Amino acid sequence: MIGKVISVNVGMPRQIEWRGQFVRTAIWKSPVAGRIMARRLNLEGDGQADLVGHGGENRSLLVYQLESYRYWQQLLGDTPYEMGRFGENLTVEGLADADVCIGDRFRIGEVLVEVTQPRVTCYRLGIRMKRPEMPSLLVQHGRPGFYLRILEEGTVGPGDPIERVVSDGAMMSVVDVDHLLYLGKHPVDQLERALSIKALSEGWKDSFRDLLQAQRDGHLVGNPGLSQDVSKEPWQGFRKLSVLSNESESADVRSIVLGAPGGESLPAFHAGQHIVLKTPGPDHKELIRTYSLSGSPEGDRYRISIKREAQGVGSGYLQDLLQPGVEIDASAPRGTFVLDMESAKPVVLLSAGIGVTPLLSMLHALANSTRDIFWVHGARDGEHLGFRSEIKRLLASLPNAKRLTAFSRPGQSDVFGDDYNWTGHVTMDAIKSIQIPKSAEFYLCGPSQFLQSMGDSLSTWGVFPDQIHLETFGGSPGGASTKPRSGTQGDQEFQITLTRSNRVLHWTGDRPSLLEFLEDEKIPVQWSCRVGVCHTCEIGILDGQIEYAPAPLDAPATGRLLVCCSRPKSNLALDL
């Protein structure tokens, strides 16, 4: 016997009010009297609100220690906590995070369990503890708690003895594994050791594989085990590129080919990525625009395709400006909307209007592929259908490709069956007409209304969310922020340019972080911990300087920032 159960705690998801909004969470756990059944996925009467970070077979039960309760009470000067305060299912005596190893097995009452991973703390613990910094403190102080996998179901109750029945041979403690991912040092031998632990959950193994590969490649910058960005950006910020050609593709689209001024080859990119251009605008103010790369990712040049928008200032200006010989500042290829080249699944490239551009790059990347490929594109008519001969040529080289081109308003010269084979907008009926399987990977790009409609329709049809990949630009209303400039005395005002949303906002210093500023502006940003631990909020920074408060546990790579704990020190251009 190495410990005992002090309290068994359960709680179902509930809605709470936080920062003027409602949050669904199951962090509120309460002790139960008597014995309770532990099933494969959780305790009876217990649930999880966020199934991405909690729950499932690898995270059936969360354990936290009475010793850690006492530690935090003394350190923070708090009154004694009620059991379940840290959101745990089992409050235990013994089983310190530094002593328990991933892969250890314990008998707790009637239940046989296995340790699978440290706890991943999110902002909800900060809400429960009334201390936003708690997710970071748990990692820094080596007291995260851990998850259990249930191997044999049974009942568990307060006072049950805890016996270790198997000790894992790799002997990496919960704290060792937690610090290996979050605290900056990632030795190869320790990463290999962690990956040898059979019981370690696959999510953690994926992070360690990314870290190990970066170490072996000699490209360990930032934390690739946490970063959501899949690109290896060949340069930071902006560099000069030369315009090599400017050619018409349709009534309102022109393709611009860019090359290195010295004539050397440009680095390859991932099909689906984009670049950001920066140039003085027609009113002499800085103009920053984002464009998908529409050519072959293996070429030595970059092609972008610009649609002239009736109400847009930048598109027409750039179409006219970018003539051969002109040099322009450009970012490296970036973005996570990329084709999975390792998959053998059928692939659907589904677009509307100028949304065709990143999918055209994917079609180039699929040259000579034997995968089932479905090309589905919607345009107004033949006059507005770009890349016609290029698409036909690429599809003709693919043995298992099908094409559906929809014209919403066909012109008199458009020939059904040749120029197009569907009348109207792209709909689920159109998709079903060419026998697209639900098991396919779907890549969608186009106007926000198109993405919303098609995404919802595919989900209703039965396509799983992880099979649907979306990309859009300029989805938020344009123009400057209308927030009142209510900064405190001494605060500086900065301009925040969101390159992918085509918005310019004004920072006045009255928010504690960029995350809260963007939330107030209704700009969607992914996040989880809110204090610089998890890197969920990591994005690219094209230009400008920031400062951190608090400092992240493991800083992102140059050219990246954590939105949740950063503030601007100058004007910024963000890849958002």
C-alpha positions as CSV (number, residue, x, y, z in Angstrom):
1,M,0.0,0.0,0.0
2,I,1.5,3.4,-1.0
3,G,-1.6,5.6,-0.6
4,K,-5.3,5.8,0.0
5,V,-8.3,7.5,-1.4
6,I,-9.4,10.6,0.6
7,S,-12.3,11.7,-1.5
8,V,-14.2,10.5,-4.7
9,N,-15.5,13.6,-6.6
10,V,-17.9,13.9,-9.6
11,G,-19.6,16.7,-11.4
12,M,-21.5,17.2,-14.7
13,P,-20.9,20.0,-17.1
14,R,-22.5,23.3,-16.2
15,Q,-22.8,26.8,-17.6
16,I,-21.0,29.5,-15.6
17,E,-20.6,33.2,-16.3
18,W,-17.1,34.5,-16.9
19,R,-15.9,37.8,-18.3
20,G,-19.4,38.6,-19.6
21,Q,-19.9,35.3,-21.4
22,F,-21.0,31.8,-20.5
23,V,-18.5,28.9,-20.3
24,R,-19.4,25.2,-20.2
25,T,-17.2,23.4,-17.8
26,A,-17.1,20.3,-15.5
27,I,-14.3,21.7,-13.3
28,W,-16.7,21.8,-10.3
29,K,-16.5,18.4,-8.7
30,S,-18.1,17.5,-5.4
31,P,-17.4,14.5,-3.0
32,V,-19.8,11.6,-3.0
33,A,-20.5,9.4,0.0
34,G,-20.1,5.6,-0.3
35,R,-18.8,3.6,-3.2
36,I,-19.2,4.5,-6.8
37,M,-18.8,2.6,-10.1
38,A,-15.7,3.4,-12.2
39,R,-16.5,2.6,-15.9
40,R,-14.2,2.5,-18.8
41,L,-14.7,6.2,-19.6
42,N,-15.4,7.8,-16.3
43,L,-17.1,7.5,-12.9
44,E,-20.8,7.2,-12.7
45,G,-22.4,10.7,-12.4
46,D,-19.3,12.4,-13.8
47,G,-18.8,14.1,-17.2
48,Q,-16.4,16.3,-19.1
49,A,-17.3,19.4,-21.0
50,D,-14.1,19.7,-23.2
51,L,-13.5,16.3,-24.7
52,V,-10.5,17.5,-26.6
53,G,-8.5,18.0,-23.5
54,H,-10.2,15.7,-21.0
55,G,-12.1,12.4,-21.0
56,G,-11.8,9.4,-23.2
57,E,-10.1,6.0,-22.4
58,N,-6.7,7.6,-21.8
59,R,-8.1,10.2,-19.4
60,S,-10.9,8.4,-17.5
61,L,-9.9,9.5,-14.0
62,L,-8.0,12.6,-12.8
63,V,-5.9,12.2,-9.7
64,Y,-4.7,15.0,-7.4
65,Q,-2.9,14.7,-4.1
66,L,-3.8,16.0,-0.6
67,E,-0.1,17.0,-0.2
68,S,-0.5,19.4,-3.1
69,Y,-3.6,20.8,-1.5
70,R,-1.6,21.7,1.5
71,Y,1.3,23.0,-0.6
72,W,-0.9,25.5,-2.5
73,Q,-2.7,26.6,0.7
74,Q,0.6,27.5,2.3
75,L,2.1,29.0,-0.8
76,L,-0.9,31.1,-1.7
77,G,-2.1,31.9,1.8
78,D,-5.6,30.4,1.1
79,T,-8.0,28.9,3.5
80,P,-8.4,25.1,3.3
81,Y,-9.9,23.9,0.1
82,E,-12.9,21.7,-0.3
83,M,-12.2,18.3,-1.9
84,G,-12.5,18.3,-5.7
85,R,-11.3,21.9,-5.9
86,F,-8.7,21.1,-8.5
87,G,-11.3,19.3,-10.7
88,E,-9.9,15.8,-9.8
89,N,-12.0,12.6,-9.5
90,L,-9.8,11.1,-6.8
91,T,-8.2,13.1,-4.1
92,V,-5.5,10.9,-2.7
93,E,-2.9,10.6,0.0
94,G,0.5,9.7,-1.4
95,L,1.1,9.2,-5.1
96,A,3.2,12.4,-5.5
97,D,3.7,13.4,-9.2
98,A,7.5,13.1,-8.7
99,D,7.1,9.5,-7.5
100,V,4.4,8.1,-9.8
101,C,5.7,7.0,-13.3
102,I,3.8,6.9,-16.6
103,G,2.9,3.3,-17.1
104,D,2.5,2.5,-13.4
105,R,-0.5,0.3,-12.6
106,F,-2.4,0.5,-9.3
107,R,-5.2,-1.4,-7.6
108,I,-7.7,1.1,-6.1
109,G,-10.6,-0.6,-4.4
110,E,-11.9,-3.0,-7.1
111,V,-10.5,-1.0,-10.0
112,L,-7.2,-1.6,-11.9
113,V,-5.8,1.5,-13.4
114,E,-2.8,2.7,-15.4
115,V,-1.1,6.1,-15.4
116,T,-1.2,7.5,-19.0
117,Q,-0.2,11.2,-18.9
118,P,0.2,14.4,-16.8
119,R,-2.8,16.6,-16.5
120,V,-3.1,19.3,-19.2
121,T,-4.4,22.3,-17.3
122,C,-6.5,25.0,-19.0
123,Y,-8.0,28.3,-18.0
124,R,-11.0,26.7,-16.4
125,L,-8.8,25.7,-13.4
126,G,-7.9,29.4,-13.1
127,I,-11.6,30.2,-13.0
128,R,-12.3,27.6,-10.3
129,M,-9.3,28.7,-8.2
130,K,-10.0,32.4,-8.8
131,R,-6.3,32.7,-9.9
132,P,-5.8,32.9,-13.7
133,E,-2.1,31.9,-13.3
134,M,-2.9,28.5,-11.9
135,P,-2.3,26.5,-15.1
136,S,1.2,27.9,-15.3
137,L,1.9,27.4,-11.6
138,L,1.0,23.7,-11.7
139,V,3.7,23.1,-14.3
140,Q,6.3,25.4,-12.8
141,H,6.0,23.8,-9.4
142,G,5.8,20.2,-10.6
143,R,2.3,19.5,-9.3
144,P,0.1,18.9,-12.4
145,G,-1.7,15.7,-11.2
146,F,-2.2,12.9,-13.7
147,Y,-4.7,10.8,-15.6
148,L,-5.6,7.1,-15.4
149,R,-6.8,4.6,-17.9
150,I,-9.3,2.0,-16.4
151,L,-8.2,-1.5,-17.2
152,E,-10.7,-3.3,-14.9
153,E,-14.0,-1.7,-14.0
154,G,-15.3,-1.8,-10.4
155,T,-16.3,0.3,-7.5
156,V,-14.1,2.8,-5.6
157,G,-14.7,4.8,-2.4
158,P,-13.1,7.0,0.3
159,G,-10.6,5.1,2.4
160,D,-9.8,2.6,-0.3
161,P,-6.1,1.5,-0.2
162,I,-3.9,2.2,-3.3
163,E,-1.4,-0.6,-4.2
164,R,1.2,-0.4,-6.9
165,V,1.0,-3.7,-8.9
166,V,3.2,-2.8,-11.8
167,S,6.1,-0.3,-12.1
168,D,7.0,0.8,-15.6
169,G,10.6,0.0,-16.6
170,A,11.2,3.4,-18.3
171,M,10.8,5.0,-14.9
172,M,9.8,8.5,-16.1
173,S,7.8,10.3,-13.5
174,V,4.7,12.4,-14.2
175,V,6.8,15.5,-13.4
176,D,9.6,14.3,-15.7
177,V,7.2,13.9,-18.6
178,D,5.4,17.1,-18.0
179,H,8.6,19.2,-17.8
180,L,10.0,17.5,-20.9
181,L,7.2,18.9,-23.0
182,Y,6.6,22.3,-21.4
183,L,9.9,23.6,-19.9
184,G,12.2,24.3,-22.7
185,K,14.9,21.6,-22.5
186,H,14.1,18.6,-24.7
187,P,17.1,16.2,-24.6
188,V,17.1,13.5,-27.4
189,D,17.7,10.6,-24.9
190,Q,14.8,11.7,-22.7
191,L,12.5,12.1,-25.7
192,E,13.4,8.6,-26.9
193,R,12.8,7.3,-23.4
194,A,9.4,8.9,-23.2
195,L,8.4,7.5,-26.6
196,S,9.3,4.0,-25.4
197,I,6.6,4.1,-22.7
198,K,3.7,2.0,-24.1
199,A,1.2,3.5,-21.7
200,L,1.8,7.1,-22.7
201,S,-1.2,8.6,-24.5
202,E,-0.9,9.1,-28.3
203,G,-1.4,12.9,-28.0
204,W,1.7,13.2,-25.9
205,K,3.7,10.8,-28.1
206,D,2.8,12.9,-31.1
207,S,4.3,16.0,-29.4
208,F,7.4,14.2,-28.4
209,R,7.8,12.8,-32.0
210,D,7.7,16.3,-33.4
211,L,10.3,17.5,-30.8
212,L,12.5,14.5,-31.5
213,Q,12.4,15.0,-35.3
214,A,13.2,18.7,-34.9
215,Q,16.2,17.8,-32.6
216,R,17.5,15.3,-35.1
217,D,17.0,17.7,-38.0
218,G,18.9,20.4,-36.1
219,H,15.9,22.8,-36.4
220,L,14.7,23.0,-32.9
221,V,13.2,26.5,-32.6
222,G,10.4,27.3,-30.3
223,N,8.4,24.2,-29.2
224,P,7.3,22.1,-32.2
225,G,5.7,19.7,-29.7
226,L,3.1,22.3,-28.8
227,S,3.0,24.6,-31.9
228,Q,0.1,24.2,-34.2
229,D,2.0,25.5,-37.2
230,V,3.3,22.8,-39.6
231,S,5.4,25.0,-41.8
232,K,9.1,25.5,-41.7
233,E,9.3,29.1,-42.6
234,P,12.5,29.7,-44.7
235,W,12.8,33.4,-43.6
236,Q,11.3,35.6,-40.9
237,G,9.4,38.8,-41.5
238,F,9.6,40.3,-45.0
239,R,12.2,40.0,-47.9
240,K,12.3,41.5,-51.4
241,L,10.8,39.5,-54.2
242,S,10.7,40.6,-57.9
243,V,7.6,40.5,-60.1
244,L,8.4,38.2,-63.1
245,S,5.1,38.3,-64.9
246,N,1.5,39.6,-64.6
247,E,-1.1,37.7,-66.7
248,S,-4.9,37.6,-67.0
249,E,-6.7,34.5,-65.9
250,S,-10.3,35.6,-66.2
251,A,-12.5,38.7,-66.4
252,D,-11.3,39.8,-62.9
253,V,-8.3,37.7,-61.9
254,R,-4.7,38.2,-62.7
255,S,-1.8,35.9,-61.7
256,I,1.5,37.4,-60.5
257,V,4.7,35.3,-60.5
258,L,7.3,36.3,-58.0
259,G,11.0,35.3,-57.9
260,A,14.1,36.1,-56.0
261,P,15.8,39.4,-57.2
262,G,19.1,37.5,-57.7
263,G,17.5,34.8,-59.8
264,E,18.1,32.0,-57.3
265,S,15.3,29.4,-56.6
266,L,12.8,30.1,-53.9
267,P,12.2,27.5,-51.2
268,A,9.4,24.9,-51.8
269,F,6.2,25.4,-49.8
270,H,3.3,23.2,-48.6
271,A,0.4,23.1,-51.1
272,G,-2.4,25.3,-49.6
273,Q,-0.1,27.9,-47.9
274,H,-0.2,31.7,-48.5
275,I,2.2,34.6,-48.4
276,V,1.8,38.2,-47.2
277,L,2.7,41.2,-49.3
278,K,3.6,44.7,-48.0
279,T,3.8,47.8,-50.1
280,P,3.0,51.5,-49.9
281,G,-0.7,51.9,-50.8
282,P,-2.4,54.4,-53.1
283,D,-2.8,56.9,-50.2
284,H,0.9,56.3,-49.2
285,K,-0.2,54.3,-46.2
286,E,1.2,50.8,-45.7
287,L,-0.9,48.2,-47.6
288,I,-0.7,44.6,-46.3
289,R,-2.5,41.8,-48.1
290,T,-2.5,38.0,-47.9
291,Y,-2.7,35.8,-51.0
292,S,-2.7,32.0,-51.4
293,L,0.0,30.4,-53.5
294,S,-1.7,29.1,-56.7
295,G,1.2,27.3,-58.5
296,S,3.2,24.2,-58.0
297,P,4.7,23.9,-54.5
298,E,7.8,22.3,-56.1
299,G,8.5,25.2,-58.4
300,D,11.3,27.7,-57.9
301,R,8.9,30.7,-58.1
302,Y,5.8,31.8,-56.3
303,R,2.5,32.5,-58.1
304,I,-0.3,34.4,-56.5
305,S,-3.7,35.2,-58.2
306,I,-5.5,38.4,-57.3
307,K,-9.2,39.1,-57.9
308,R,-10.1,42.7,-58.6
309,E,-12.8,43.5,-56.0
310,A,-15.4,46.1,-56.9
311,Q,-15.2,47.6,-53.4
312,G,-11.6,46.8,-52.6
313,V,-8.8,49.4,-52.7
314,G,-5.9,47.0,-52.5
315,S,-6.8,44.4,-55.2
316,G,-7.0,46.6,-58.2
317,Y,-4.0,48.7,-57.0
318,L,-1.8,45.6,-56.7
319,Q,-3.0,44.2,-60.1
320,D,-1.9,47.4,-61.7
321,L,1.3,47.9,-59.6
322,L,2.8,44.5,-59.8
323,Q,4.3,44.7,-63.3
324,P,7.5,42.8,-64.3
325,G,10.6,44.4,-62.7
326,V,8.8,45.8,-59.6
327,E,10.1,44.6,-56.2
328,I,7.8,44.0,-53.3
329,D,8.2,42.9,-49.6
330,A,6.9,39.4,-49.1
331,S,6.7,37.0,-46.2
332,A,7.8,33.3,-46.4
333,P,5.0,30.8,-47.2
334,R,3.0,30.1,-44.1
335,G,-0.2,28.7,-42.8
336,T,-1.7,25.3,-41.7
337,F,-4.3,24.8,-44.4
338,V,-2.1,22.3,-46.2
339,L,-2.7,19.1,-48.1
340,D,-1.9,15.9,-46.3
341,M,0.4,14.2,-48.8
342,E,0.8,11.1,-46.6
343,S,-2.9,10.2,-46.7
344,A,-4.2,7.6,-49.1
345,K,-7.8,8.7,-48.6
346,P,-10.0,10.1,-51.4
347,V,-9.5,13.9,-51.5
348,V,-12.1,16.5,-52.3
349,L,-10.9,20.0,-53.5
350,L,-14.0,22.1,-53.0
351,S,-14.0,25.8,-53.8
352,A,-16.0,28.9,-54.9
353,G,-14.7,32.0,-56.7
354,I,-11.2,33.0,-55.9
355,G,-11.1,30.3,-53.3
356,V,-9.8,28.1,-56.1
357,T,-6.2,29.3,-55.6
358,P,-4.9,27.2,-52.7
359,L,-6.8,24.2,-54.0
360,L,-5.1,24.6,-57.4
361,S,-1.8,24.4,-55.7
362,M,-3.0,21.2,-54.1
363,L,-4.0,19.9,-57.5
364,H,-0.5,20.5,-58.7
365,A,0.9,18.7,-55.7
366,L,-1.3,15.6,-56.5
367,A,0.3,15.2,-60.0
368,N,0.7,11.5,-60.8
369,S,-1.3,10.5,-57.7
370,T,-3.4,7.4,-57.8
371,R,-5.7,8.7,-55.0
372,D,-9.4,9.2,-55.8
373,I,-9.6,13.0,-56.5
374,F,-12.7,15.1,-56.8
375,W,-12.4,18.6,-58.1
376,V,-15.5,20.7,-57.3
377,H,-15.6,24.4,-58.2
378,G,-18.3,27.0,-58.5
379,A,-18.0,30.2,-60.6
380,R,-20.5,32.7,-62.0
381,D,-19.9,31.8,-65.7
382,G,-17.1,30.9,-68.2
383,E,-15.9,34.5,-68.3
384,H,-15.2,34.4,-64.6
385,L,-13.7,30.8,-64.6
386,G,-10.0,31.1,-64.3
387,F,-7.2,28.5,-64.9
388,R,-9.5,26.6,-67.3
389,S,-6.9,24.9,-69.5
390,E,-4.5,24.4,-66.5
391,I,-7.1,22.5,-64.5
392,K,-8.2,20.4,-67.4
393,R,-4.5,19.4,-68.1
394,L,-3.9,18.5,-64.5
395,L,-7.1,16.5,-64.1
396,A,-6.3,14.6,-67.4
397,S,-3.0,13.4,-65.9
398,L,-4.8,11.9,-62.9
399,P,-6.2,8.4,-63.5
400,N,-8.8,8.6,-60.7
401,A,-10.0,12.1,-60.9
402,K,-13.6,13.5,-61.3
403,R,-14.6,17.1,-62.1
404,L,-17.7,19.1,-61.3
405,T,-17.8,22.7,-62.4
406,A,-20.9,24.7,-61.4
407,F,-21.9,27.9,-63.1
408,S,-24.5,29.9,-61.1
409,R,-25.3,32.1,-64.2
410,P,-24.0,30.5,-67.4
411,G,-23.3,32.8,-70.3
412,Q,-24.7,32.3,-73.8
413,S,-21.4,31.0,-75.1
414,D,-20.9,28.5,-72.2
415,V,-21.4,24.9,-73.2
416,F,-22.9,22.5,-70.8
417,G,-20.9,19.3,-70.5
418,D,-17.7,21.0,-71.7
419,D,-17.3,24.4,-69.9
420,Y,-19.5,23.3,-66.9
421,N,-21.5,20.3,-65.8
422,W,-23.8,21.7,-63.1
423,T,-26.1,24.7,-63.2
424,G,-26.5,26.7,-60.0
425,H,-24.3,26.9,-56.9
426,V,-22.3,24.1,-55.4
427,T,-24.7,22.1,-53.2
428,M,-24.8,18.7,-51.5
429,D,-26.9,17.5,-54.4
430,A,-24.0,18.4,-56.7
431,I,-21.5,16.7,-54.5
432,K,-23.6,13.5,-54.3
433,S,-24.0,13.5,-58.1
434,I,-20.3,12.5,-58.6
435,Q,-20.4,9.8,-55.9
436,I,-18.0,11.5,-53.4
437,P,-17.6,9.1,-50.4
438,K,-18.1,10.3,-46.8
439,S,-14.7,8.9,-45.9
440,A,-12.9,11.5,-48.0
441,E,-10.7,14.4,-46.8
442,F,-12.5,17.6,-47.7
443,Y,-10.5,20.8,-48.4
444,L,-12.7,23.9,-48.7
445,C,-11.9,27.5,-49.6
446,G,-14.1,30.4,-50.6
447,P,-16.3,33.2,-49.2
448,S,-17.3,32.8,-45.6
449,Q,-21.0,32.2,-46.4
450,F,-20.0,29.3,-48.7
451,L,-17.7,27.8,-46.1
452,Q,-20.4,28.0,-43.4
453,S,-23.1,26.5,-45.6
454,M,-20.9,23.7,-47.0
455,G,-19.3,22.9,-43.7
456,D,-22.7,22.6,-42.0
457,S,-24.0,20.5,-44.9
458,L,-21.1,18.1,-44.8
459,S,-21.4,17.7,-41.1
460,T,-25.1,17.0,-41.4
461,W,-24.4,14.5,-44.1
462,G,-22.1,12.6,-41.7
463,V,-18.6,13.7,-42.5
464,F,-16.5,13.9,-39.3
465,P,-15.1,17.3,-38.3
466,D,-11.5,16.2,-38.6
467,Q,-12.1,15.4,-42.3
468,I,-13.2,18.9,-43.1
469,H,-10.4,21.5,-43.6
470,L,-11.4,25.2,-44.2
471,E,-9.5,28.3,-45.4
472,T,-10.9,31.8,-45.8
473,F,-9.4,35.3,-46.1
474,G,-11.1,38.6,-45.3
475,G,-13.9,36.9,-43.5
476,S,-14.3,39.7,-40.9
477,P,-15.7,43.1,-41.7
478,G,-13.0,45.4,-43.0
479,G,-11.9,48.8,-41.8
480,A,-10.5,50.1,-38.6
481,S,-11.6,49.3,-35.1
482,T,-14.5,51.3,-33.7
483,K,-13.6,50.6,-30.1
484,P,-13.4,53.8,-28.0
485,R,-9.8,54.8,-27.3
486,S,-9.9,54.6,-23.6
487,G,-6.2,53.9,-22.8
488,T,-4.9,55.0,-19.4
489,Q,-2.4,57.8,-19.1
490,G,1.0,56.9,-20.5
491,D,-0.3,54.1,-22.7
492,Q,0.8,54.2,-26.3
493,E,-1.6,53.6,-29.3
494,F,-0.5,51.1,-31.8
495,Q,-1.9,49.9,-35.1
496,I,-2.6,46.1,-35.3
497,T,-2.9,44.8,-38.8
498,L,-4.6,41.4,-39.2
499,T,-3.3,40.3,-42.6
500,R,-5.7,37.4,-43.2
501,S,-8.8,39.1,-41.9
502,N,-8.1,42.4,-43.8
503,R,-8.6,44.4,-40.7
504,V,-6.7,47.3,-39.0
505,L,-7.3,47.7,-35.3
506,H,-6.1,50.3,-32.8
507,W,-4.6,49.2,-29.5
508,T,-4.9,51.7,-26.7
509,G,-3.4,49.7,-23.9
510,D,-6.6,49.2,-21.9
511,R,-6.5,45.4,-22.2
512,P,-4.0,43.2,-20.3
513,S,-3.2,41.1,-23.4
514,L,-3.6,40.8,-27.2
515,L,-6.0,37.9,-26.6
516,E,-8.5,40.0,-24.6
517,F,-8.1,42.8,-27.1
518,L,-8.9,40.5,-30.1
519,E,-11.8,38.9,-28.2
520,D,-13.3,42.4,-27.6
521,E,-13.0,43.0,-31.3
522,K,-14.8,39.7,-32.1
523,I,-11.7,38.2,-33.8
524,P,-11.7,34.4,-33.3
525,V,-8.5,33.1,-31.8
526,Q,-7.8,29.6,-30.5
527,W,-6.6,29.4,-26.9
528,S,-6.7,27.2,-23.9
529,C,-4.5,28.1,-20.9
530,R,-4.4,31.9,-21.3
531,V,-1.0,32.2,-19.4
532,G,1.6,31.0,-21.9
533,V,1.7,27.2,-21.2
534,C,0.0,25.3,-24.0
535,H,0.8,27.4,-27.2
536,T,-2.7,26.8,-28.6
537,C,-2.8,30.6,-29.3
538,E,0.5,30.7,-31.1
539,I,0.4,32.7,-34.4
540,G,2.8,34.3,-36.8
541,I,4.0,37.9,-36.4
542,L,5.1,39.5,-39.7
543,D,6.2,42.9,-38.3
544,G,6.6,44.7,-35.0
545,Q,7.7,44.0,-31.4
546,I,5.8,42.6,-28.4
547,E,6.4,42.0,-24.7
548,Y,5.2,39.1,-22.5
549,A,3.4,39.3,-19.1
550,P,3.6,36.7,-17.8
551,A,6.6,35.2,-19.7
552,P,5.7,31.9,-21.4
553,L,7.1,28.7,-20.0
554,D,8.7,27.9,-23.3
555,A,9.0,30.8,-25.8
556,P,7.8,30.3,-29.4
557,A,10.1,30.5,-32.4
558,T,11.3,33.8,-33.8
559,G,8.4,35.1,-36.0
560,R,5.8,33.6,-33.7
561,L,4.0,34.9,-30.6
562,L,1.6,33.7,-28.0
563,V,-1.5,35.9,-28.1
564,C,-2.7,35.0,-24.6
565,C,0.1,36.7,-22.7
566,S,1.6,39.3,-25.0
567,R,1.2,43.0,-25.6
568,P,2.4,45.2,-28.4
569,K,5.5,47.5,-28.1
570,S,5.0,48.8,-31.6
571,N,2.7,48.6,-34.6
572,L,2.1,44.9,-35.4
573,A,1.3,42.8,-38.5
574,L,-0.2,39.5,-37.4
575,D,-0.9,36.4,-39.5
576,L,-4.5,36.3,-38.3
